[in-house]
Amino acid sequence: MRKFLVVLDDTRECLNAMRFAAMRAARTNGAVQVLSIISPADFGAWIGVGDIMREEARERIEVHFEVFAKWMRDRQGIDPELVIREGEAVPEIMAQIRDDPEIGVLVLGAGTDTKGPGPLVTALTKQAGSLPVPITIVPGDLSKERLEAIT
């Protein structure tokens, strides 16, 4: 089974990446794996309460994931898998792709503001020639109707 790996974060463009991954998986008998990354920098100054902060971060991620998971199950018939890793985003994405040979496509959402497509898209497209899977970059301002038409 081919999995579409999509990154769950707090960006607006994440929504279209999630939609695209679920729609493509539904139409191709694939699966969706949702990766969320906890940055260790979030806990550096609070060593004494780091474990509590990590647990709270995991709980927030799980709640956020459930919103997308419910939509994927109800609308697309896809039951996504959640993976939470801790570290820097790009190395953790690469590690997840290496660790799961069923991942066939990395789906990223591109930002629409004047700062560019976002740090993940920028960093990963620089490595695109050596990645073990293709990247699909979903524009952040595509409408739901357009996403449905192209998936």
Residue pairs with C-beta under 8 A, 6 or more apart in sequence:
1 29
1 30
1 31
1 102
2 28
2 30
2 31
2 102
2 104
2 105
3 25
3 30
3 31
3 32
3 33
3 81
3 100
3 102
3 103
3 104
3 105
4 21
4 22
4 24
4 25
4 30
4 31
4 32
4 33
4 103
4 104
4 105
4 107
5 21
5 33
5 35
5 93
5 96
5 97
5 100
5 103
5 105
5 106
5 107
5 133
6 14
6 17
6 18
6 20
6 21
6 32
6 33
6 34
6 35
6 106
6 107
6 108
7 14
7 17
7 34
7 35
7 36
7 37
7 89
7 93
7 108
7 120
8 14
8 18
8 34
8 35
8 36
8 61
8 64
8 65
8 68
8 82
9 36
9 37
11 109
11 111
11 118
12 109
12 111
12 112
12 140
13 109
13 110
13 111
13 112
13 118
13 138
13 139
13 140
14 109
15 109
16 109
16 138
16 139
16 140
16 142
16 147
17 107
17 108
17 109
17 138
18 34
18 68
18 71
18 72
19 138
19 144
19 147
20 107
20 136
20 138
20 147
20 151
21 32
21 107
22 32
22 68
22 71
22 72
22 75
22 76
22 78
22 80
23 76
23 147
23 148
23 151
24 30
24 105
24 107
24 136
24 151
25 31
25 32
25 76
25 78
26 76
26 77
26 78
27 151
30 104
31 78
31 80
31 81
31 102
32 72
32 78
32 80
32 81
33 80
33 81
33 83
33 96
33 100
33 103
34 65
34 68
34 69
34 80
34 81
34 82
34 83
35 83
35 84
35 85
35 92
35 93
35 96
36 61
36 64
36 65
36 82
36 83
36 84
36 85
37 84
37 85
37 86
37 87
37 88
37 89
37 92
37 93
38 54
38 57
38 58
38 61
38 84
38 85
38 86
39 86
39 87
39 88
39 89
40 86
40 87
40 88
42 53
42 57
43 50
43 53
43 54
46 53
54 86
58 84
61 82
61 84
62 82
65 80
65 82
68 80
69 79
69 80
69 82
72 78
72 79
72 80
73 79
83 96
85 92
85 95
85 96
86 92
87 95
89 119
89 120
89 123
90 120
90 123
90 124
90 127
93 106
93 120
93 124
94 127
94 131
96 103
97 103
97 106
97 131
97 132
97 133
98 132
103 133
104 133
104 134
105 133
105 134
105 135
105 136
106 124
106 131
106 133
106 134
106 135
106 136
107 135
107 136
107 138
108 118
108 120
108 121
108 124
108 135
108 136
108 137
108 138
109 118
109 121
109 137
109 138
109 139
109 140
110 117
110 118
110 121
110 137
110 138
110 139
110 140
111 117
111 118
111 121
111 140
112 139
112 140
112 141
116 122
117 137
121 137
124 131
124 135
125 135
125 137
128 135
138 147
